[in-house]
Amino acid sequence: MNLELSALTYGYRRRRPPVIEKLDYRLPDGLTVLLGPNGAGKSTLLKLAASALAPRAGTVSLGDLAYGSPSYRRAVAWMPQAITPLPSLTAREYVAYVGWLKGMSRSDAWARAERALARVELADRAGERTSRLSGGQLRRVGVATALVHEARVLLLDEPTAGMDPRQRRVFRDLLAALRDEVHILVSTHDVADLAEEADQVTVLDGGRVLHTGTTDSFLRHAPAGTAPGRAAEGAYTALLGDPADA
Ligand SMILES: Nc1ncnc2c1ncn2[C@@H]1O[C@H](COP(=O)(O)OP(=O)(O)OP(=O)(O)O)[C@@H](O)[C@H]1O
């Protein structure tokens, strides 16, 4: 059961051209990285997929779940760019609260919050107030909120932005460990960091899918002679054109 967008169109302002126009996209299995320049429409696409925005036209489907229904929202977890901590709640309370909001019983949510925090390696911080966690830890709490209600699709908007290299490593390992259980779509500007580890790479530009396919097929766009370790950047630049011309 894969998330599927068909002829999806969305614009923030009626009189302006849409930001996303007639977009067809099927989220593959595993870990997919969503790349694209500023303003390409990555966040908008993730919000539409999460049913946080209502499309102007087109459809979003996930099996037979009704788009935007409580069961759809339980199956699809979305982590926006900025996670606001609820200062008075501990990490465990926060994760359990999200589970409860998604329709779980209090006791279930509480028990699974513990497990979800262990999965993101934050069991030892479960009793810490969210306001005292670092940005990277807060994003791992965000992933735990998806695991608590056993989402099938995880939509992550620039989760590694602002993380130091060690935090990024922890986060990459976490996504790699989850890729067999959930379909993950993660937007990022860390081209080199995430793209080479992904199963699939999708490049969005001007609200259109410029490329989608396996990581190997993406990396093949790198010009011949690209230095080892620069393949992802080379492929990205080749697909989008030289930044000096942008
Ligand atoms: N709330 C909003 N109101 C009006 N226009 C918006 C709004 N949010 C986004 N846009 C516009 O929609 C377009 C796509 O924005 P979006 O945030 O989806 O791009 P993005 O690829 O995620 O960019 P970035 O990499 O900078 O986060 C941009 O032109 C942006 O200015």
The ligand as an ORCA input file, in Angstrom:
! r2SCAN-3c Opt
* xyz 0 1
  N       2.071     30.066      3.427
  C       2.435     30.447      2.197
  N       1.821     31.484      1.581
  C       2.167     31.884      0.334
  N       3.132     31.280     -0.398
  C       3.779     30.244      0.150
  C       3.480     29.783      1.478
  N       4.281     28.723      1.774
  C       5.056     28.539      0.669
  N       4.763     29.446     -0.277
  C       5.404     29.538     -1.614
  O       5.248     28.286     -2.269
  C       6.439     27.956     -2.984
  C       6.923     26.581     -2.539
  O       7.303     26.669     -1.179
  P       7.770     25.396     -0.340
  O       7.981     25.864      1.060
  O       6.839     24.278     -0.577
  O       9.174     25.078     -1.047
  P      10.398     24.190     -0.519
  O      10.867     23.402     -1.686
  O      10.017     23.430      0.694
  O      11.459     25.308     -0.165
  P      12.630     25.314      0.953
  O      13.678     24.373      0.462
  O      13.089     26.739      0.924
  O      12.040     24.912      2.279
  C       7.434     29.085     -2.732
  O       7.376     29.968     -3.816
  C       6.889     29.757     -1.490
  O       7.204     31.124     -1.492
*
